[in-house]
Amino acid sequence: MSRFKHVIWDWNGTLLDDAWLCLEVINRQLAQRQLPIVTSAGYQEAFGFPIRDYYHRLGFEFGDELFEDVALEFIDDYERHRAECRLQPQVLGILDRVDAAGCGQSILSMYQQDALLEVTSTFGIATRMQHIVGLDTHYAVSKLDIGRRLIEQINCPVARIALIGDTDHDSEVATALGISCALVPGGHQASHRLAECNATRLDSLEAVAEWLALDDD
């Protein structure tokens, strides 16, 4: 048995390998505005929440152009290519191990709710989750409020709940909710940024099972 009773997964970057697509989309936006494009490393250094601040770090100035319009432009481009994304390696096997250990599982994401339900169903993830919770808008600011509602739905002692993510925001949310957190590199933020968080930094998604102390017997 795991030392946890419920595992909350982040979606983008943690279960879904989509950082490469986000890099392609943001670079198209930057190029259209004659702003310097970024490398993968530069993207992982700049990315964070709220998204408006991330855009500012890349050189966007919202005057004549509204942040909301730029954000929707990103979403439209991302959605056109979303089907090209795949799950991170070993995801389904890891989810099955967590389930076999008697842990409930949920997804807590900054992704828009309807799109999240659709894509998790496409990848065969939805049936493995007790709850799938995303935002009701595309303007990603924080998932703390929806995280609080999710904790109420889970109805489990917070000491037995763990959150697995790939950004400092996941750590911030977990700390605010009073639950444990582990961060996995290879998503949307650089490994050294994850090491600075109030969370356990794992070397890979495969290390999640050991961190959760799953019983292989």
mmCIF file of the C-alpha atoms, coordinates in Angstrom:
data_MODEL
# 
_entry.id   MODEL 
# 
loop_
_atom_site.group_PDB 
_atom_site.id 
_atom_site.type_symbol 
_atom_site.label_atom_id 
_atom_site.label_alt_id 
_atom_site.label_comp_id 
_atom_site.label_asym_id 
_atom_site.label_entity_id 
_atom_site.label_seq_id 
_atom_site.pdbx_PDB_ins_code 
_atom_site.Cartn_x 
_atom_site.Cartn_y 
_atom_site.Cartn_z 
_atom_site.occupancy 
_atom_site.B_iso_or_equiv 
_atom_site.pdbx_formal_charge 
_atom_site.auth_seq_id 
_atom_site.auth_comp_id 
_atom_site.auth_asym_id 
_atom_site.auth_atom_id 
_atom_site.pdbx_PDB_model_num 
ATOM 1   C CA . MET A 1 1   ? 0.000   0.000  0.000   1.00 0.00 ? 1   MET A CA 1 
ATOM 2   C CA . SER A 1 2   ? 1.110   3.536  -0.699  1.00 0.00 ? 2   SER A CA 1 
ATOM 3   C CA . ARG A 1 3   ? 1.665   6.043  2.090   1.00 0.00 ? 3   ARG A CA 1 
ATOM 4   C CA . PHE A 1 4   ? -0.828  8.166  0.129   1.00 0.00 ? 4   PHE A CA 1 
ATOM 5   C CA . LYS A 1 5   ? -4.489  7.504  -0.550  1.00 0.00 ? 5   LYS A CA 1 
ATOM 6   C CA . HIS A 1 6   ? -4.983  9.919  -3.430  1.00 0.00 ? 6   HIS A CA 1 
ATOM 7   C CA . VAL A 1 7   ? -2.691  11.243 -6.160  1.00 0.00 ? 7   VAL A CA 1 
ATOM 8   C CA . ILE A 1 8   ? -3.450  14.477 -8.005  1.00 0.00 ? 8   ILE A CA 1 
ATOM 9   C CA . TRP A 1 9   ? -1.748  14.781 -11.380 1.00 0.00 ? 9   TRP A CA 1 
ATOM 10  C CA . ASP A 1 10  ? -1.004  17.897 -13.353 1.00 0.00 ? 10  ASP A CA 1 
ATOM 11  C CA . TRP A 1 11  ? -1.802  17.391 -17.039 1.00 0.00 ? 11  TRP A CA 1 
ATOM 12  C CA . ASN A 1 12  ? 0.225   19.592 -19.418 1.00 0.00 ? 12  ASN A CA 1 
ATOM 13  C CA . GLY A 1 13  ? 3.908   18.729 -19.247 1.00 0.00 ? 13  GLY A CA 1 
ATOM 14  C CA . THR A 1 14  ? 3.453   16.090 -16.541 1.00 0.00 ? 14  THR A CA 1 
ATOM 15  C CA . LEU A 1 15  ? 1.239   13.451 -18.153 1.00 0.00 ? 15  LEU A CA 1 
ATOM 16  C CA . LEU A 1 16  ? 1.070   15.039 -21.618 1.00 0.00 ? 16  LEU A CA 1 
ATOM 17  C CA . ASP A 1 17  ? 4.305   15.748 -23.482 1.00 0.00 ? 17  ASP A CA 1 
ATOM 18  C CA . ASP A 1 18  ? 3.360   19.140 -24.949 1.00 0.00 ? 18  ASP A CA 1 
ATOM 19  C CA . ALA A 1 19  ? 6.157   21.548 -23.963 1.00 0.00 ? 19  ALA A CA 1 
ATOM 20  C CA . TRP A 1 20  ? 7.639   21.212 -27.461 1.00 0.00 ? 20  TRP A CA 1 
ATOM 21  C CA . LEU A 1 21  ? 4.336   22.320 -28.984 1.00 0.00 ? 21  LEU A CA 1 
ATOM 22  C CA . CYS A 1 22  ? 4.007   25.285 -26.628 1.00 0.00 ? 22  CYS A CA 1 
ATOM 23  C CA . LEU A 1 23  ? 7.525   26.328 -27.655 1.00 0.00 ? 23  LEU A CA 1 
ATOM 24  C CA . GLU A 1 24  ? 6.606   26.158 -31.348 1.00 0.00 ? 24  GLU A CA 1 
ATOM 25  C CA . VAL A 1 25  ? 3.416   28.172 -30.824 1.00 0.00 ? 25  VAL A CA 1 
ATOM 26  C CA . ILE A 1 26  ? 5.004   30.899 -28.695 1.00 0.00 ? 26  ILE A CA 1 
ATOM 27  C CA . ASN A 1 27  ? 7.844   31.256 -31.195 1.00 0.00 ? 27  ASN A CA 1 
ATOM 28  C CA . ARG A 1 28  ? 5.333   31.781 -33.984 1.00 0.00 ? 28  ARG A CA 1 
ATOM 29  C CA . GLN A 1 29  ? 3.732   34.509 -31.891 1.00 0.00 ? 29  GLN A CA 1 
ATOM 30  C CA . LEU A 1 30  ? 7.092   36.101 -31.164 1.00 0.00 ? 30  LEU A CA 1 
ATOM 31  C CA . ALA A 1 31  ? 8.174   36.004 -34.815 1.00 0.00 ? 31  ALA A CA 1 
ATOM 32  C CA . GLN A 1 32  ? 4.914   37.615 -35.949 1.00 0.00 ? 32  GLN A CA 1 
ATOM 33  C CA . ARG A 1 33  ? 5.695   40.560 -33.657 1.00 0.00 ? 33  ARG A CA 1 
ATOM 34  C CA . GLN A 1 34  ? 9.383   40.796 -34.569 1.00 0.00 ? 34  GLN A CA 1 
ATOM 35  C CA . LEU A 1 35  ? 10.372  39.701 -31.069 1.00 0.00 ? 35  LEU A CA 1 
ATOM 36  C CA . PRO A 1 36  ? 13.317  37.344 -30.413 1.00 0.00 ? 36  PRO A CA 1 
ATOM 37  C CA . ILE A 1 37  ? 12.348  33.685 -30.526 1.00 0.00 ? 37  ILE A CA 1 
ATOM 38  C CA . VAL A 1 38  ? 13.418  31.428 -27.658 1.00 0.00 ? 38  VAL A CA 1 
ATOM 39  C CA . THR A 1 39  ? 15.205  28.109 -27.375 1.00 0.00 ? 39  THR A CA 1 
ATOM 40  C CA . SER A 1 40  ? 13.800  25.187 -25.411 1.00 0.00 ? 40  SER A CA 1 
ATOM 41  C CA . ALA A 1 41  ? 16.036  26.156 -22.490 1.00 0.00 ? 41  ALA A CA 1 
ATOM 42  C CA . GLY A 1 42  ? 14.940  29.781 -22.747 1.00 0.00 ? 42  GLY A CA 1 
ATOM 43  C CA . TYR A 1 43  ? 11.305  28.720 -22.745 1.00 0.00 ? 43  TYR A CA 1 
ATOM 44  C CA . GLN A 1 44  ? 11.775  26.627 -19.605 1.00 0.00 ? 44  GLN A CA 1 
ATOM 45  C CA . GLU A 1 45  ? 13.450  29.584 -17.897 1.00 0.00 ? 45  GLU A CA 1 
ATOM 46  C CA . ALA A 1 46  ? 10.668  32.032 -18.804 1.00 0.00 ? 46  ALA A CA 1 
ATOM 47  C CA . PHE A 1 47  ? 7.533   29.923 -18.456 1.00 0.00 ? 47  PHE A CA 1 
ATOM 48  C CA . GLY A 1 48  ? 5.342   30.347 -15.400 1.00 0.00 ? 48  GLY A CA 1 
ATOM 49  C CA . PHE A 1 49  ? 2.053   31.575 -14.002 1.00 0.00 ? 49  PHE A CA 1 
ATOM 50  C CA . PRO A 1 50  ? 0.248   33.853 -14.269 1.00 0.00 ? 50  PRO A CA 1 
ATOM 51  C CA . ILE A 1 51  ? 0.579   33.594 -18.031 1.00 0.00 ? 51  ILE A CA 1 
ATOM 52  C CA . ARG A 1 52  ? 0.424   37.384 -18.495 1.00 0.00 ? 52  ARG A CA 1 
ATOM 53  C CA . ASP A 1 53  ? 3.702   37.719 -16.572 1.00 0.00 ? 53  ASP A CA 1 
ATOM 54  C CA . TYR A 1 54  ? 5.284   35.001 -18.711 1.00 0.00 ? 54  TYR A CA 1 
ATOM 55  C CA . TYR A 1 55  ? 4.376   36.949 -21.844 1.00 0.00 ? 55  TYR A CA 1 
ATOM 56  C CA . HIS A 1 56  ? 5.916   40.078 -20.355 1.00 0.00 ? 56  HIS A CA 1 
ATOM 57  C CA . ARG A 1 57  ? 9.166   38.207 -19.712 1.00 0.00 ? 57  ARG A CA 1 
ATOM 58  C CA . LEU A 1 58  ? 9.269   37.290 -23.401 1.00 0.00 ? 58  LEU A CA 1 
ATOM 59  C CA . GLY A 1 59  ? 8.903   40.919 -24.465 1.00 0.00 ? 59  GLY A CA 1 
ATOM 60  C CA . PHE A 1 60  ? 5.163   41.310 -25.049 1.00 0.00 ? 60  PHE A CA 1 
ATOM 61  C CA . GLU A 1 61  ? 3.779   44.723 -24.167 1.00 0.00 ? 61  GLU A CA 1 
ATOM 62  C CA . PHE A 1 62  ? 0.021   44.882 -23.903 1.00 0.00 ? 62  PHE A CA 1 
ATOM 63  C CA . GLY A 1 63  ? -1.089  48.297 -25.063 1.00 0.00 ? 63  GLY A CA 1 
ATOM 64  C CA . ASP A 1 64  ? -2.793  48.382 -28.436 1.00 0.00 ? 64  ASP A CA 1 
ATOM 65  C CA . GLU A 1 65  ? -2.838  44.582 -28.307 1.00 0.00 ? 65  GLU A CA 1 
ATOM 66  C CA . LEU A 1 66  ? -4.864  42.940 -25.543 1.00 0.00 ? 66  LEU A CA 1 
ATOM 67  C CA . PHE A 1 67  ? -3.485  40.077 -23.483 1.00 0.00 ? 67  PHE A CA 1 
ATOM 68  C CA . GLU A 1 68  ? -6.786  38.227 -23.911 1.00 0.00 ? 68  GLU A CA 1 
ATOM 69  C CA . ASP A 1 69  ? -6.441  38.335 -27.702 1.00 0.00 ? 69  ASP A CA 1 
ATOM 70  C CA . VAL A 1 70  ? -2.848  37.074 -27.578 1.00 0.00 ? 70  VAL A CA 1 
ATOM 71  C CA . ALA A 1 71  ? -3.841  34.268 -25.202 1.00 0.00 ? 71  ALA A CA 1 
ATOM 72  C CA . LEU A 1 72  ? -6.695  33.147 -27.464 1.00 0.00 ? 72  LEU A CA 1 
ATOM 73  C CA . GLU A 1 73  ? -4.386  33.271 -30.481 1.00 0.00 ? 73  GLU A CA 1 
ATOM 74  C CA . PHE A 1 74  ? -2.048  30.899 -28.623 1.00 0.00 ? 74  PHE A CA 1 
ATOM 75  C CA . ILE A 1 75  ? -4.887  28.552 -27.698 1.00 0.00 ? 75  ILE A CA 1 
ATOM 76  C CA . ASP A 1 76  ? -6.229  28.454 -31.255 1.00 0.00 ? 76  ASP A CA 1 
ATOM 77  C CA . ASP A 1 77  ? -2.795  27.535 -32.649 1.00 0.00 ? 77  ASP A CA 1 
ATOM 78  C CA . TYR A 1 78  ? -2.174  25.001 -29.877 1.00 0.00 ? 78  TYR A CA 1 
ATOM 79  C CA . GLU A 1 79  ? -5.529  23.324 -30.468 1.00 0.00 ? 79  GLU A CA 1 
ATOM 80  C CA . ARG A 1 80  ? -4.849  23.004 -34.208 1.00 0.00 ? 80  ARG A CA 1 
ATOM 81  C CA . HIS A 1 81  ? -1.782  20.885 -33.420 1.00 0.00 ? 81  HIS A CA 1 
ATOM 82  C CA . ARG A 1 82  ? -2.819  19.238 -30.150 1.00 0.00 ? 82  ARG A CA 1 
ATOM 83  C CA . ALA A 1 83  ? -3.373  15.858 -31.791 1.00 0.00 ? 83  ALA A CA 1 
ATOM 84  C CA . GLU A 1 84  ? 0.368   15.714 -32.549 1.00 0.00 ? 84  GLU A CA 1 
ATOM 85  C CA . CYS A 1 85  ? 1.147   15.438 -28.818 1.00 0.00 ? 85  CYS A CA 1 
ATOM 86  C CA . ARG A 1 86  ? 1.671   12.149 -27.035 1.00 0.00 ? 86  ARG A CA 1 
ATOM 87  C CA . LEU A 1 87  ? 1.684   11.057 -23.418 1.00 0.00 ? 87  LEU A CA 1 
ATOM 88  C CA . GLN A 1 88  ? 4.938   11.128 -21.513 1.00 0.00 ? 88  GLN A CA 1 
ATOM 89  C CA . PRO A 1 89  ? 6.698   7.736  -21.583 1.00 0.00 ? 89  PRO A CA 1 
ATOM 90  C CA . GLN A 1 90  ? 5.336   5.036  -19.271 1.00 0.00 ? 90  GLN A CA 1 
ATOM 91  C CA . VAL A 1 91  ? 2.321   7.124  -18.166 1.00 0.00 ? 91  VAL A CA 1 
ATOM 92  C CA . LEU A 1 92  ? -0.345  4.450  -18.503 1.00 0.00 ? 92  LEU A CA 1 
ATOM 93  C CA . GLY A 1 93  ? 1.761   1.873  -16.686 1.00 0.00 ? 93  GLY A CA 1 
ATOM 94  C CA . ILE A 1 94  ? 2.437   4.280  -13.826 1.00 0.00 ? 94  ILE A CA 1 
ATOM 95  C CA . LEU A 1 95  ? -1.233  5.171  -13.513 1.00 0.00 ? 95  LEU A CA 1 
ATOM 96  C CA . ASP A 1 96  ? -2.106  1.484  -13.400 1.00 0.00 ? 96  ASP A CA 1 
ATOM 97  C CA . ARG A 1 97  ? 0.453   0.911  -10.632 1.00 0.00 ? 97  ARG A CA 1 
ATOM 98  C CA . VAL A 1 98  ? -0.988  3.767  -8.594  1.00 0.00 ? 98  VAL A CA 1 
ATOM 99  C CA . ASP A 1 99  ? -4.464  2.313  -9.035  1.00 0.00 ? 99  ASP A CA 1 
ATOM 100 C CA . ALA A 1 100 ? -3.280  -1.192 -8.106  1.00 0.00 ? 100 ALA A CA 1 
ATOM 101 C CA . ALA A 1 101 ? -1.821  0.215  -4.870  1.00 0.00 ? 101 ALA A CA 1 
ATOM 102 C CA . GLY A 1 102 ? -5.294  1.339  -3.863  1.00 0.00 ? 102 GLY A CA 1 
ATOM 103 C CA . CYS A 1 103 ? -4.813  5.055  -4.531  1.00 0.00 ? 103 CYS A CA 1 
ATOM 104 C CA . GLY A 1 104 ? -7.486  7.247  -6.003  1.00 0.00 ? 104 GLY A CA 1 
ATOM 105 C CA . GLN A 1 105 ? -6.357  9.557  -8.814  1.00 0.00 ? 105 GLN A CA 1 
ATOM 106 C CA . SER A 1 106 ? -7.430  12.942 -10.151 1.00 0.00 ? 106 SER A CA 1 
ATOM 107 C CA . ILE A 1 107 ? -6.209  15.589 -12.576 1.00 0.00 ? 107 ILE A CA 1 
ATOM 108 C CA . LEU A 1 108 ? -5.872  19.255 -11.623 1.00 0.00 ? 108 LEU A CA 1 
ATOM 109 C CA . SER A 1 109 ? -4.987  21.406 -14.609 1.00 0.00 ? 109 SER A CA 1 
ATOM 110 C CA . MET A 1 110 ? -4.737  24.964 -15.925 1.00 0.00 ? 110 MET A CA 1 
ATOM 111 C CA . TYR A 1 111 ? -6.164  23.608 -19.186 1.00 0.00 ? 111 TYR A CA 1 
ATOM 112 C CA . GLN A 1 112 ? -9.727  24.627 -20.079 1.00 0.00 ? 112 GLN A CA 1 
ATOM 113 C CA . GLN A 1 113 ? -12.229 22.148 -18.640 1.00 0.00 ? 113 GLN A CA 1 
ATOM 114 C CA . ASP A 1 114 ? -14.067 21.047 -21.793 1.00 0.00 ? 114 ASP A CA 1 
ATOM 115 C CA . ALA A 1 115 ? -10.832 20.599 -23.744 1.00 0.00 ? 115 ALA A CA 1 
ATOM 116 C CA . LEU A 1 116 ? -9.309  18.729 -20.791 1.00 0.00 ? 116 LEU A CA 1 
ATOM 117 C CA . LEU A 1 117 ? -12.192 16.271 -20.641 1.00 0.00 ? 117 LEU A CA 1 
ATOM 118 C CA . GLU A 1 118 ? -11.944 15.683 -24.373 1.00 0.00 ? 118 GLU A CA 1 
ATOM 119 C CA . VAL A 1 119 ? -8.198  15.100 -24.539 1.00 0.00 ? 119 VAL A CA 1 
ATOM 120 C CA . THR A 1 120 ? -8.006  12.893 -21.447 1.00 0.00 ? 120 THR A CA 1 
ATOM 121 C CA . SER A 1 121 ? -10.763 10.746 -22.908 1.00 0.00 ? 121 SER A CA 1 
ATOM 122 C CA . THR A 1 122 ? -8.883  10.503 -26.211 1.00 0.00 ? 122 THR A CA 1 
ATOM 123 C CA . PHE A 1 123 ? -5.769  9.216  -24.457 1.00 0.00 ? 123 PHE A CA 1 
ATOM 124 C CA . GLY A 1 124 ? -7.622  6.712  -22.282 1.00 0.00 ? 124 GLY A CA 1 
ATOM 125 C CA . ILE A 1 125 ? -6.844  8.666  -19.127 1.00 0.00 ? 125 ILE A CA 1 
ATOM 126 C CA . ALA A 1 126 ? -10.340 9.793  -18.145 1.00 0.00 ? 126 ALA A CA 1 
ATOM 127 C CA . THR A 1 127 ? -11.535 6.344  -17.071 1.00 0.00 ? 127 THR A CA 1 
ATOM 128 C CA . ARG A 1 128 ? -8.592  6.072  -14.670 1.00 0.00 ? 128 ARG A CA 1 
ATOM 129 C CA . MET A 1 129 ? -9.490  9.285  -12.814 1.00 0.00 ? 129 MET A CA 1 
ATOM 130 C CA . GLN A 1 130 ? -12.029 9.953  -10.083 1.00 0.00 ? 130 GLN A CA 1 
ATOM 131 C CA . HIS A 1 131 ? -12.011 13.690 -10.800 1.00 0.00 ? 131 HIS A CA 1 
ATOM 132 C CA . ILE A 1 132 ? -10.796 15.775 -13.747 1.00 0.00 ? 132 ILE A CA 1 
ATOM 133 C CA . VAL A 1 133 ? -10.688 19.472 -12.945 1.00 0.00 ? 133 VAL A CA 1 
ATOM 134 C CA . GLY A 1 134 ? -9.637  22.305 -15.249 1.00 0.00 ? 134 GLY A CA 1 
ATOM 135 C CA . LEU A 1 135 ? -10.287 26.033 -15.608 1.00 0.00 ? 135 LEU A CA 1 
ATOM 136 C CA . ASP A 1 136 ? -13.444 27.587 -17.011 1.00 0.00 ? 136 ASP A CA 1 
ATOM 137 C CA . THR A 1 137 ? -11.443 30.150 -19.048 1.00 0.00 ? 137 THR A CA 1 
ATOM 138 C CA . HIS A 1 138 ? -8.306  30.203 -21.218 1.00 0.00 ? 138 HIS A CA 1 
ATOM 139 C CA . TYR A 1 139 ? -6.635  32.977 -19.183 1.00 0.00 ? 139 TYR A CA 1 
ATOM 140 C CA . ALA A 1 140 ? -4.466  30.905 -16.877 1.00 0.00 ? 140 ALA A CA 1 
ATOM 141 C CA . VAL A 1 141 ? -3.819  32.694 -13.581 1.00 0.00 ? 141 VAL A CA 1 
ATOM 142 C CA . SER A 1 142 ? -3.882  30.059 -10.835 1.00 0.00 ? 142 SER A CA 1 
ATOM 143 C CA . LYS A 1 143 ? -5.410  26.684 -10.073 1.00 0.00 ? 143 LYS A CA 1 
ATOM 144 C CA . LEU A 1 144 ? -5.544  27.222 -6.312  1.00 0.00 ? 144 LEU A CA 1 
ATOM 145 C CA . ASP A 1 145 ? -9.296  27.862 -6.162  1.00 0.00 ? 145 ASP A CA 1 
ATOM 146 C CA . ILE A 1 146 ? -10.187 24.818 -8.230  1.00 0.00 ? 146 ILE A CA 1 
ATOM 147 C CA . GLY A 1 147 ? -7.636  22.891 -6.191  1.00 0.00 ? 147 GLY A CA 1 
ATOM 148 C CA . ARG A 1 148 ? -9.505  23.721 -2.994  1.00 0.00 ? 148 ARG A CA 1 
ATOM 149 C CA . ARG A 1 149 ? -12.741 22.484 -4.524  1.00 0.00 ? 149 ARG A CA 1 
ATOM 150 C CA . LEU A 1 150 ? -11.010 19.299 -5.644  1.00 0.00 ? 150 LEU A CA 1 
ATOM 151 C CA . ILE A 1 151 ? -9.687  18.612 -2.139  1.00 0.00 ? 151 ILE A CA 1 
ATOM 152 C CA . GLU A 1 152 ? -13.246 18.890 -0.815  1.00 0.00 ? 152 GLU A CA 1 
ATOM 153 C CA . GLN A 1 153 ? -14.452 16.409 -3.428  1.00 0.00 ? 153 GLN A CA 1 
ATOM 154 C CA . ILE A 1 154 ? -11.679 13.929 -2.663  1.00 0.00 ? 154 ILE A CA 1 
ATOM 155 C CA . ASN A 1 155 ? -12.706 13.878 1.020   1.00 0.00 ? 155 ASN A CA 1 
ATOM 156 C CA . CYS A 1 156 ? -9.426  12.415 2.238   1.00 0.00 ? 156 CYS A CA 1 
ATOM 157 C CA . PRO A 1 157 ? -7.024  13.658 4.940   1.00 0.00 ? 157 PRO A CA 1 
ATOM 158 C CA . VAL A 1 158 ? -4.616  16.126 3.307   1.00 0.00 ? 158 VAL A CA 1 
ATOM 159 C CA . ALA A 1 159 ? -1.665  14.240 4.797   1.00 0.00 ? 159 ALA A CA 1 
ATOM 160 C CA . ARG A 1 160 ? -2.588  11.309 2.530   1.00 0.00 ? 160 ARG A CA 1 
ATOM 161 C CA . ILE A 1 161 ? -2.836  13.364 -0.694  1.00 0.00 ? 161 ILE A CA 1 
ATOM 162 C CA . ALA A 1 162 ? 0.054   14.001 -3.103  1.00 0.00 ? 162 ALA A CA 1 
ATOM 163 C CA . LEU A 1 163 ? 0.307   16.291 -6.118  1.00 0.00 ? 163 LEU A CA 1 
ATOM 164 C CA . ILE A 1 164 ? 2.623   15.469 -9.037  1.00 0.00 ? 164 ILE A CA 1 
ATOM 165 C CA . GLY A 1 165 ? 3.519   18.326 -11.389 1.00 0.00 ? 165 GLY A CA 1 
ATOM 166 C CA . ASP A 1 166 ? 6.204   19.979 -13.484 1.00 0.00 ? 166 ASP A CA 1 
ATOM 167 C CA . THR A 1 167 ? 6.178   23.663 -12.440 1.00 0.00 ? 167 THR A CA 1 
ATOM 168 C CA . ASP A 1 168 ? 6.759   25.880 -9.417  1.00 0.00 ? 168 ASP A CA 1 
ATOM 169 C CA . HIS A 1 169 ? 3.054   26.712 -9.504  1.00 0.00 ? 169 HIS A CA 1 
ATOM 170 C CA . ASP A 1 170 ? 2.251   23.086 -8.718  1.00 0.00 ? 170 ASP A CA 1 
ATOM 171 C CA . SER A 1 171 ? 4.469   23.387 -5.653  1.00 0.00 ? 171 SER A CA 1 
ATOM 172 C CA . GLU A 1 172 ? 2.819   26.653 -4.625  1.00 0.00 ? 172 GLU A CA 1 
ATOM 173 C CA . VAL A 1 173 ? -0.644  25.149 -4.959  1.00 0.00 ? 173 VAL A CA 1 
ATOM 174 C CA . ALA A 1 174 ? 0.319   22.034 -2.995  1.00 0.00 ? 174 ALA A CA 1 
ATOM 175 C CA . THR A 1 175 ? 1.805   24.133 -0.199  1.00 0.00 ? 175 THR A CA 1 
ATOM 176 C CA . ALA A 1 176 ? -1.335  26.276 -0.001  1.00 0.00 ? 176 ALA A CA 1 
ATOM 177 C CA . LEU A 1 177 ? -3.520  23.150 0.084   1.00 0.00 ? 177 LEU A CA 1 
ATOM 178 C CA . GLY A 1 178 ? -1.356  21.500 2.744   1.00 0.00 ? 178 GLY A CA 1 
ATOM 179 C CA . ILE A 1 179 ? -0.542  18.435 0.631   1.00 0.00 ? 179 ILE A CA 1 
ATOM 180 C CA . SER A 1 180 ? 2.722   16.785 -0.419  1.00 0.00 ? 180 SER A CA 1 
ATOM 181 C CA . CYS A 1 181 ? 4.228   17.543 -3.812  1.00 0.00 ? 181 CYS A CA 1 
ATOM 182 C CA . ALA A 1 182 ? 6.756   16.029 -6.189  1.00 0.00 ? 182 ALA A CA 1 
ATOM 183 C CA . LEU A 1 183 ? 7.987   17.758 -9.329  1.00 0.00 ? 183 LEU A CA 1 
ATOM 184 C CA . VAL A 1 184 ? 9.213   16.020 -12.463 1.00 0.00 ? 184 VAL A CA 1 
ATOM 185 C CA . PRO A 1 185 ? 11.595  17.652 -14.995 1.00 0.00 ? 185 PRO A CA 1 
ATOM 186 C CA . GLY A 1 186 ? 11.134  17.397 -18.737 1.00 0.00 ? 186 GLY A CA 1 
ATOM 187 C CA . GLY A 1 187 ? 8.003   19.530 -18.868 1.00 0.00 ? 187 GLY A CA 1 
ATOM 188 C CA . HIS A 1 188 ? 7.568   23.277 -18.927 1.00 0.00 ? 188 HIS A CA 1 
ATOM 189 C CA . GLN A 1 189 ? 10.230  24.444 -16.466 1.00 0.00 ? 189 GLN A CA 1 
ATOM 190 C CA . ALA A 1 190 ? 13.968  23.896 -16.048 1.00 0.00 ? 190 ALA A CA 1 
ATOM 191 C CA . SER A 1 191 ? 15.124  21.311 -13.548 1.00 0.00 ? 191 SER A CA 1 
ATOM 192 C CA . HIS A 1 192 ? 17.042  23.840 -11.437 1.00 0.00 ? 192 HIS A CA 1 
ATOM 193 C CA . ARG A 1 193 ? 13.853  25.896 -10.992 1.00 0.00 ? 193 ARG A CA 1 
ATOM 194 C CA . LEU A 1 194 ? 12.067  22.826 -9.670  1.00 0.00 ? 194 LEU A CA 1 
ATOM 195 C CA . ALA A 1 195 ? 14.924  22.165 -7.236  1.00 0.00 ? 195 ALA A CA 1 
ATOM 196 C CA . GLU A 1 196 ? 14.289  25.577 -5.658  1.00 0.00 ? 196 GLU A CA 1 
ATOM 197 C CA . CYS A 1 197 ? 10.675  24.723 -4.816  1.00 0.00 ? 197 CYS A CA 1 
ATOM 198 C CA . ASN A 1 198 ? 9.162   23.479 -1.585  1.00 0.00 ? 198 ASN A CA 1 
ATOM 199 C CA . ALA A 1 199 ? 8.715   20.034 -3.079  1.00 0.00 ? 199 ALA A CA 1 
ATOM 200 C CA . THR A 1 200 ? 10.559  16.823 -3.845  1.00 0.00 ? 200 THR A CA 1 
ATOM 201 C CA . ARG A 1 201 ? 12.276  16.938 -7.236  1.00 0.00 ? 201 ARG A CA 1 
ATOM 202 C CA . LEU A 1 202 ? 12.269  13.579 -8.956  1.00 0.00 ? 202 LEU A CA 1 
ATOM 203 C CA . ASP A 1 203 ? 14.608  12.591 -11.763 1.00 0.00 ? 203 ASP A CA 1 
ATOM 204 C CA . SER A 1 204 ? 11.851  11.218 -13.972 1.00 0.00 ? 204 SER A CA 1 
ATOM 205 C CA . LEU A 1 205 ? 8.207   10.265 -14.082 1.00 0.00 ? 205 LEU A CA 1 
ATOM 206 C CA . GLU A 1 206 ? 9.227   6.648  -13.497 1.00 0.00 ? 206 GLU A CA 1 
ATOM 207 C CA . ALA A 1 207 ? 10.543  7.682  -10.049 1.00 0.00 ? 207 ALA A CA 1 
ATOM 208 C CA . VAL A 1 208 ? 7.031   8.665  -8.952  1.00 0.00 ? 208 VAL A CA 1 
ATOM 209 C CA . ALA A 1 209 ? 6.151   5.106  -7.984  1.00 0.00 ? 209 ALA A CA 1 
ATOM 210 C CA . GLU A 1 210 ? 9.118   4.880  -5.606  1.00 0.00 ? 210 GLU A CA 1 
ATOM 211 C CA . TRP A 1 211 ? 8.357   8.306  -4.114  1.00 0.00 ? 211 TRP A CA 1 
ATOM 212 C CA . LEU A 1 212 ? 4.753   7.270  -3.531  1.00 0.00 ? 212 LEU A CA 1 
ATOM 213 C CA . ALA A 1 213 ? 6.115   4.106  -1.873  1.00 0.00 ? 213 ALA A CA 1 
ATOM 214 C CA . LEU A 1 214 ? 3.963   1.820  -3.979  1.00 0.00 ? 214 LEU A CA 1 
ATOM 215 C CA . ASP A 1 215 ? 3.983   -1.827 -3.009  1.00 0.00 ? 215 ASP A CA 1 
ATOM 216 C CA . ASP A 1 216 ? 5.003   -4.090 -5.903  1.00 0.00 ? 216 ASP A CA 1 
ATOM 217 C CA . ASP A 1 217 ? 3.903   -7.241 -4.102  1.00 0.00 ? 217 ASP A CA 1 
# 
